[in-house]
Amino acid sequence: MGKDNNSRQKHVSQGILIALLVLTFLSGWFGHLAFTNFFTSQNQSQFYAQLIQQAWTDIDQHYFDRKAVNYQQMSYLAINAMLHRLGDNLHTRFLAPADVQTLNQDLSKTFTGIGIYLRQDPTTKQVIVTSTIPGSPAEQAGFQRGDIILAINGVSIAGKDFATVHSLIYGAASKGVTIFVQRPSMQQTLTMRVSGPGVTEPNVIFHYIAESHIAHIQIVQLADGVSSQLKDALREAKGLGATSLILDLRDDPGGYVQEAINIASEFITRGTVLSVQNSTGQRTPYPVSGNAVNASIPMVVLVNKNTASATEMLAAALQENNRAILMGTTTFGTDTVLQEFDLSDGSALLLATGEWLTPRGHVLRDGLTPTRTVTLDANSIPLTSNEENVEHLTEQQILSSGDAQMVAAIRYLDMHQTTSVGRSQSKLSQQQPQATGLLAFELSFFPLEA
């Protein structure tokens, strides 16, 4: 009997132990699942935000070399590191307060500078003068097309991005600025001292080619109010006798998306300009306004590898709605919607909050391919409307300028002057969504004036 009792007690104990082990395993497993789901779904953001705050507090309270503690630099470096980890390095970015001021100035309706237009060679990174505004401080100082900027107030610009170069010029313009340039035609370095009041630099410039009744209209960037400026330029050009149009979007880095929609609506009677796709895959289409005034004027759009962002979307809308022929080279390539989020010290985040789609649902990550590819020689610079005006260029002089893209556009329009590529008029009764506050531009090219 004693042995049976001992055996029975032993079995019971083993059963209890097994049950406890199973219960412990199941509790641990379900507890792990619960913690994992809870941690990942709700509190992961809060947990790691507290982790950053904990590290900040420890550094602030315990690091011995107080002279090395720079709160602003620590903050900015941490923010930049977070944004870099997202992998959207060509678009999402952090802007210091000075960068925000420059951006707002660049995208304002008017821009006051020294009156010089610049471009940066994407290969050599040289910053090159394309033209000056008549009567501007830059013209009076003697700047010429093709001058290469070397230094600004003694600061070399070698290796600096375009936004930095612009800031160096703009920041010193009110007090006078000394710019060192290399003039290839003379193989020498020149010193340009620029002073005097700034000039308001337009974002829409047009030159009327009287011989063929063509308006060459250049959009520098999609700043606030550009669509209204374009309407004025079109009205003036048609008053001079223009019957066809070259819309020059080369080296245009983009800007406000609503301006792109407004411009497309000037030429397209119906259809979609673009769509925005959010993180869940939901698409929001942005149709034209239905109030096109210039729906039938023959039109060529010029683009190149520096045509970027919102300007690419404008070009794609004109192409995919069969409204214009695109000539030039493949554009920069963009696919993200940028929205600005202001921070407490005047800095800001430009965050990608969605993806751009063309009217036919294409993304432009690899750029927009023109209808007809026309390349420029390695040593050629796109001709600008401002330069045509300054030098009073005739059609024959433009055809001999070396700008093969302008030549191709003029010859195409000369053959298609009477061809109407507009679509039938129709009014859209649906409510138009607004793209207010949405940006699409490239700081690597932006801005194009100083």
C-alpha positions as CSV (number, residue, x, y, z in Angstrom):
1,M,0.0,0.0,0.0
2,G,2.9,2.4,0.9
3,K,4.5,1.8,-2.4
4,D,1.2,2.4,-4.3
5,N,0.7,5.6,-2.4
6,N,4.2,6.7,-3.1
7,S,3.8,5.8,-6.8
8,R,0.5,7.7,-7.0
9,Q,2.0,10.8,-5.3
10,K,4.9,10.6,-7.7
11,H,2.6,10.6,-10.8
12,V,0.5,13.4,-9.4
13,S,3.7,15.5,-8.8
14,Q,4.9,14.8,-12.3
15,G,1.5,15.8,-13.7
16,I,1.5,19.0,-11.7
17,L,5.1,19.8,-12.8
18,I,4.2,19.1,-16.5
19,A,1.0,21.3,-16.2
20,L,3.1,24.1,-14.6
21,L,5.6,23.8,-17.4
22,V,2.9,23.9,-20.0
23,L,1.2,26.8,-18.3
24,T,4.5,28.6,-18.0
25,F,5.3,28.0,-21.7
26,L,1.9,29.1,-22.8
27,S,1.9,32.2,-20.6
28,G,5.3,33.1,-21.9
29,W,4.3,32.6,-25.5
30,F,1.1,34.5,-25.3
31,G,2.7,37.1,-23.2
32,H,5.4,37.5,-25.9
33,L,2.8,37.8,-28.6
34,A,0.8,40.3,-26.6
35,F,3.9,42.4,-25.8
36,T,5.1,42.2,-29.4
37,N,1.8,43.2,-30.8
38,F,1.4,45.9,-28.2
39,F,4.9,47.2,-28.7
40,T,4.9,47.3,-32.5
41,S,1.4,48.5,-33.0
42,Q,1.1,51.3,-30.4
43,N,4.1,52.2,-28.4
44,Q,7.1,51.6,-30.6
45,S,7.2,55.3,-31.6
46,Q,6.7,56.4,-28.0
47,F,9.3,54.0,-26.7
48,Y,12.1,55.1,-29.0
49,A,11.2,58.8,-28.7
50,Q,11.7,58.3,-24.9
51,L,15.0,56.5,-25.7
52,I,16.2,59.5,-27.6
53,Q,15.1,61.8,-24.7
54,Q,16.9,59.6,-22.2
55,A,20.1,59.7,-24.1
56,W,19.8,63.5,-24.5
57,T,19.2,63.9,-20.7
58,D,22.2,61.7,-19.9
59,I,24.5,63.6,-22.2
60,D,23.2,66.9,-20.8
61,Q,23.6,66.0,-17.2
62,H,26.7,63.9,-17.2
63,Y,29.0,64.6,-20.2
64,F,32.2,66.3,-18.7
65,D,33.3,68.5,-21.6
66,R,30.6,71.2,-21.5
67,K,32.2,73.2,-24.3
68,A,31.6,70.4,-26.7
69,V,27.8,70.3,-26.0
70,N,26.1,72.3,-28.7
71,Y,22.3,71.7,-28.4
72,Q,21.4,73.1,-31.8
73,Q,24.0,71.1,-33.7
74,M,23.1,68.0,-31.7
75,S,19.4,68.5,-32.6
76,Y,20.1,69.2,-36.3
77,L,22.4,66.2,-36.6
78,A,19.9,63.9,-35.0
79,I,17.1,65.1,-37.2
80,N,19.2,64.7,-40.3
81,A,20.2,61.2,-39.2
82,M,16.5,60.2,-38.8
83,L,15.7,61.6,-42.3
84,H,18.7,59.9,-43.9
85,R,17.5,56.5,-42.5
86,L,14.3,56.9,-44.5
87,G,16.3,56.5,-47.7
88,D,14.5,59.3,-49.6
89,N,17.7,61.4,-49.7
90,L,16.9,63.2,-53.0
91,H,13.6,64.7,-51.6
92,T,12.9,64.4,-47.9
93,R,15.2,66.8,-46.1
94,F,15.7,69.1,-43.1
95,L,15.9,72.9,-43.6
96,A,17.7,75.2,-41.1
97,P,16.0,78.5,-40.5
98,A,18.2,80.3,-43.0
99,D,17.3,77.6,-45.6
100,V,13.6,78.1,-44.9
101,Q,13.9,81.9,-45.5
102,T,15.7,81.3,-48.7
103,L,13.1,78.8,-49.9
104,N,10.2,81.2,-49.0
105,Q,12.0,84.0,-50.9
106,D,12.7,81.9,-53.9
107,L,9.0,80.7,-54.1
108,S,7.5,84.1,-53.5
109,K,5.8,86.0,-56.2
110,T,8.8,88.3,-56.6
111,F,12.5,87.7,-56.1
112,T,14.9,90.5,-55.5
113,G,18.5,89.8,-56.4
114,I,21.5,91.1,-58.4
115,G,19.9,90.1,-61.7
116,I,21.9,87.1,-62.8
117,Y,20.7,83.7,-64.0
118,L,22.8,80.7,-63.2
119,R,22.9,77.0,-63.9
120,Q,25.0,74.2,-62.4
121,D,26.6,71.7,-64.7
122,P,25.5,68.3,-63.3
123,T,28.8,66.7,-64.3
124,T,31.4,69.2,-63.4
125,K,29.3,71.0,-60.8
126,Q,30.5,74.3,-62.2
127,V,28.1,77.2,-61.7
128,I,27.7,79.0,-65.0
129,V,26.2,82.4,-65.9
130,T,23.4,81.9,-68.5
131,S,22.3,85.6,-68.8
132,T,21.8,88.8,-66.9
133,I,18.7,91.1,-66.6
134,P,19.1,94.4,-68.5
135,G,20.0,97.3,-66.3
136,S,20.6,95.0,-63.3
137,P,23.7,95.3,-61.0
138,A,25.0,92.1,-62.5
139,E,24.9,93.5,-66.1
140,Q,26.5,96.7,-65.0
141,A,29.3,94.8,-63.3
142,G,30.1,93.1,-66.6
143,F,28.9,89.5,-66.2
144,Q,28.6,87.6,-69.5
145,R,27.0,84.4,-70.6
146,G,29.4,81.5,-70.0
147,D,31.2,83.0,-67.0
148,I,32.1,80.4,-64.4
149,I,31.7,81.4,-60.8
150,L,34.8,80.5,-58.8
151,A,34.4,82.3,-55.4
152,I,32.1,84.7,-53.6
153,N,33.6,87.2,-51.2
154,G,36.7,85.2,-51.1
155,V,34.9,81.9,-50.3
156,S,35.6,79.2,-52.9
157,I,32.4,77.5,-54.2
158,A,34.2,74.3,-55.3
159,G,32.2,71.3,-54.1
160,K,29.3,73.4,-52.9
161,D,25.7,72.7,-53.9
162,F,23.6,75.2,-55.8
163,A,21.5,76.3,-52.8
164,T,24.7,77.2,-50.9
165,V,26.1,79.2,-53.8
166,H,22.8,81.1,-54.1
167,S,22.8,81.8,-50.3
168,L,26.3,83.2,-50.5
169,I,25.3,85.6,-53.3
170,Y,21.9,86.5,-51.9
171,G,23.1,86.9,-48.3
172,A,25.7,89.5,-49.3
173,A,23.9,91.2,-52.1
174,S,22.4,94.0,-50.0
175,K,25.8,95.1,-48.8
176,G,27.7,94.5,-52.0
177,V,29.3,91.3,-53.2
178,T,32.6,90.4,-54.9
179,I,32.5,87.5,-57.3
180,F,35.4,85.9,-58.9
181,V,34.7,84.3,-62.3
182,Q,36.6,82.5,-65.0
183,R,35.8,83.7,-68.6
184,P,36.6,80.8,-70.9
185,S,36.7,83.1,-74.0
186,M,39.6,85.1,-72.5
187,Q,41.2,82.3,-70.4
188,Q,41.5,84.5,-67.4
189,T,40.0,85.2,-64.0
190,L,38.0,88.3,-63.5
191,T,36.8,90.1,-60.3
192,M,33.3,91.4,-60.4
193,R,32.1,93.8,-57.7
194,V,28.4,94.1,-57.5
195,S,26.6,96.8,-55.6
196,G,23.5,98.9,-55.7
197,P,19.8,98.2,-55.2
198,G,18.6,94.7,-56.3
199,V,16.2,94.1,-59.1
200,T,13.0,92.1,-59.2
201,E,13.7,89.0,-61.2
202,P,10.7,87.5,-63.2
203,N,9.9,83.8,-63.2
204,V,8.3,84.0,-66.6
205,I,10.3,85.5,-69.6
206,F,9.3,85.5,-73.2
207,H,10.9,86.5,-76.5
208,Y,8.8,87.0,-79.7
209,I,10.3,85.4,-82.8
210,A,8.7,87.7,-85.3
211,E,9.8,85.9,-88.5
212,S,7.8,82.8,-87.6
213,H,5.3,84.3,-85.2
214,I,6.6,82.0,-82.3
215,A,6.5,83.0,-78.7
216,H,9.5,81.5,-76.8
217,I,8.3,81.5,-73.1
218,Q,10.6,80.3,-70.4
219,I,9.4,79.4,-66.9
220,V,12.3,79.8,-64.5
221,Q,10.6,78.0,-61.6
222,L,7.0,77.3,-60.4
223,A,7.0,80.1,-57.8
224,D,3.8,81.6,-56.4
225,G,1.9,83.5,-59.1
226,V,3.7,82.0,-62.0
227,S,0.5,80.9,-63.7
228,S,-0.8,84.4,-63.7
229,Q,2.5,85.7,-65.1
230,L,2.3,83.1,-67.9
231,K,-1.2,84.3,-68.8
232,D,0.1,87.9,-69.1
233,A,3.0,86.7,-71.2
234,L,0.7,84.7,-73.5
235,R,-1.7,87.7,-73.9
236,E,1.2,90.0,-74.8
237,A,2.8,87.5,-77.2
238,K,-0.5,87.0,-79.0
239,G,-1.0,90.7,-79.2
240,L,2.4,90.9,-81.0
241,G,1.2,88.3,-83.5
242,A,2.3,85.0,-82.0
243,T,0.5,82.0,-83.5
244,S,2.5,79.2,-81.9
245,L,4.4,78.6,-78.7
246,I,7.7,77.1,-77.3
247,L,7.2,76.5,-73.6
248,D,10.7,76.2,-72.2
249,L,10.9,74.2,-69.0
250,R,14.6,73.4,-69.3
251,D,16.5,73.8,-66.0
252,D,13.2,74.4,-64.1
253,P,13.5,72.7,-60.7
254,G,9.8,72.8,-59.9
255,G,8.0,74.5,-57.0
256,Y,4.3,74.8,-56.1
257,V,2.2,72.0,-57.5
258,Q,-0.9,74.2,-57.7
259,E,0.9,76.4,-60.1
260,A,1.6,73.4,-62.3
261,I,-2.1,72.5,-62.3
262,N,-3.0,76.1,-63.1
263,I,-0.6,76.2,-66.1
264,A,-1.8,72.9,-67.4
265,S,-5.4,74.2,-67.2
266,E,-4.4,77.1,-69.4
267,F,-3.8,74.6,-72.3
268,I,-5.9,71.5,-71.6
269,T,-9.7,71.6,-71.7
270,R,-10.4,68.4,-69.9
271,G,-8.5,65.5,-68.2
272,T,-6.3,65.0,-65.3
273,V,-3.1,66.9,-64.6
274,L,-1.7,64.4,-62.0
275,S,-2.7,62.2,-59.1
276,V,-1.4,61.7,-55.6
277,Q,-1.2,58.2,-54.1
278,N,-0.8,58.0,-50.4
279,S,0.7,55.2,-48.2
280,T,-2.5,53.1,-48.3
281,G,-2.6,53.2,-52.1
282,Q,-5.6,55.7,-52.3
283,R,-5.4,58.0,-55.3
284,T,-6.5,61.6,-55.4
285,P,-6.8,62.9,-59.0
286,Y,-6.3,66.6,-59.8
287,P,-8.2,67.5,-63.0
288,V,-7.8,70.7,-65.0
289,S,-10.1,73.6,-64.2
290,G,-11.9,73.4,-67.5
291,N,-11.2,77.1,-68.3
292,A,-8.5,76.7,-70.9
293,V,-7.9,79.8,-73.0
294,N,-5.1,78.6,-75.1
295,A,-6.4,75.1,-76.0
296,S,-5.5,75.1,-79.6
297,I,-2.3,77.0,-80.1
298,P,0.4,74.7,-81.6
299,M,3.0,74.1,-78.9
300,V,6.3,72.5,-78.2
301,V,7.6,71.9,-74.7
302,L,11.4,71.8,-74.1
303,V,12.7,69.7,-71.2
304,N,16.1,68.5,-70.1
305,K,17.7,66.5,-67.2
306,N,17.3,69.5,-64.9
307,T,13.6,69.7,-65.5
308,A,12.4,68.4,-62.2
309,S,9.5,67.6,-59.9
310,A,6.3,69.7,-60.3
311,T,7.7,70.9,-63.7
312,E,8.0,67.3,-64.8
313,M,4.4,66.7,-63.8
314,L,3.3,69.7,-65.9
315,A,5.3,68.4,-68.9
316,A,3.8,64.9,-68.4
317,A,0.3,66.3,-68.3
318,L,0.8,68.2,-71.6
319,Q,2.3,65.2,-73.2
320,E,-0.2,62.5,-72.0
321,N,-3.2,64.6,-72.7
322,N,-1.9,64.9,-76.3
323,R,-1.7,68.7,-75.9
324,A,2.0,69.3,-76.8
325,I,5.1,67.7,-78.3
326,L,8.0,67.3,-75.8
327,M,11.5,67.8,-77.1
328,G,14.8,67.5,-75.4
329,T,16.2,64.9,-73.1
330,T,14.9,62.7,-70.2
331,T,14.0,64.7,-67.2
332,F,15.4,64.5,-63.7
333,G,13.0,61.9,-62.3
334,T,10.8,62.4,-59.2
335,D,8.0,60.5,-57.5
336,T,7.4,62.0,-54.1
337,V,5.0,64.6,-52.8
338,L,6.8,67.1,-50.5
339,Q,5.0,68.8,-47.6
340,E,6.6,71.3,-45.4
341,F,6.3,70.9,-41.6
342,D,7.5,73.9,-39.6
343,L,9.5,73.4,-36.4
344,S,9.6,75.6,-33.4
345,D,12.9,77.4,-34.0
346,G,12.1,78.4,-37.6
347,S,13.6,75.3,-39.2
348,A,11.4,72.8,-41.1
349,L,11.0,69.3,-42.4
350,L,10.2,68.6,-46.0
351,L,8.6,65.2,-45.9
352,A,7.5,62.9,-48.7
353,T,3.8,62.3,-47.9
354,G,2.8,60.6,-51.1
355,E,3.7,59.6,-54.6
356,W,3.0,61.5,-57.8
357,L,1.4,59.8,-60.8
358,T,1.0,61.1,-64.3
359,P,-2.4,61.3,-66.0
360,R,-1.9,57.7,-67.2
361,G,-0.8,56.4,-63.8
362,H,2.9,56.4,-64.4
363,V,5.6,57.2,-61.9
364,L,8.4,59.4,-62.9
365,R,11.1,57.9,-60.8
366,D,13.3,57.4,-63.8
367,G,12.4,60.7,-65.5
368,L,10.0,61.6,-68.3
369,T,11.0,60.6,-71.8
370,P,10.3,63.3,-74.4
371,T,8.3,62.7,-77.6
372,R,11.4,63.5,-79.6
373,T,14.9,63.2,-78.1
374,V,17.2,66.1,-79.0
375,T,20.5,66.5,-77.3
376,L,22.9,69.5,-77.0
377,D,26.6,69.4,-77.7
378,A,28.7,69.0,-74.5
379,N,29.8,72.7,-74.8
380,S,26.4,74.1,-75.6
381,I,24.2,76.0,-73.1
382,P,20.4,76.2,-73.5
383,L,19.5,79.6,-74.9
384,T,17.2,81.6,-72.6
385,S,14.4,84.0,-73.5
386,N,16.2,86.7,-71.5
387,E,19.4,86.3,-73.6
388,E,17.4,86.5,-76.8
389,N,15.8,89.8,-75.6
390,V,19.1,91.3,-74.4
391,E,20.8,90.5,-77.7
392,H,17.7,91.1,-79.9
393,L,18.2,87.8,-81.6
394,T,16.5,87.1,-84.9
395,E,15.2,83.7,-85.9
396,Q,18.3,83.1,-88.0
397,Q,20.6,83.9,-85.1
398,I,18.7,81.6,-82.9
399,L,19.0,78.8,-85.5
400,S,22.7,79.4,-85.6
401,S,23.2,79.6,-81.8
402,G,24.1,76.0,-81.3
403,D,20.9,75.3,-79.2
404,A,19.8,72.2,-81.1
405,Q,16.6,71.9,-79.0
406,M,15.4,75.4,-79.9
407,V,16.3,74.7,-83.5
408,A,14.2,71.5,-83.5
409,A,11.3,73.3,-81.9
410,I,11.3,76.2,-84.3
411,R,11.5,73.9,-87.3
412,Y,8.7,71.7,-86.0
413,L,6.4,74.7,-85.4
414,D,7.2,76.1,-88.8
415,M,5.8,72.9,-90.3
416,H,2.8,72.7,-88.0
417,Q,1.6,76.3,-87.6
418,T,-1.9,75.5,-88.7
419,T,-2.2,72.2,-86.8
420,S,-4.6,72.4,-83.9
421,V,-3.7,69.9,-81.2
422,G,-6.2,71.1,-78.7
423,R,-9.1,69.0,-77.5
424,S,-12.7,69.9,-77.7
425,Q,-13.9,72.4,-75.2
426,S,-15.8,71.2,-72.1
427,K,-16.5,72.7,-68.7
428,L,-15.9,70.6,-65.7
429,S,-18.6,70.9,-63.1
430,Q,-16.9,68.8,-60.4
431,Q,-15.2,70.5,-57.5
432,Q,-11.5,70.8,-58.1
433,P,-9.2,69.6,-55.3
434,Q,-6.5,72.1,-54.4
435,A,-2.8,71.2,-54.1
436,T,-2.2,74.1,-51.8
437,G,0.9,73.7,-49.8
438,L,2.3,70.8,-51.8
439,L,5.8,71.2,-53.1
440,A,7.8,69.4,-55.7
441,F,11.3,70.7,-56.5
442,E,14.9,69.9,-56.5
443,L,17.3,71.9,-54.3
444,S,20.2,70.6,-56.4
445,F,19.1,73.0,-59.1
446,F,17.0,75.4,-57.1
447,P,16.9,78.3,-57.5
448,L,18.1,79.4,-60.9
449,E,18.6,83.1,-60.1
450,A,20.6,85.0,-57.6
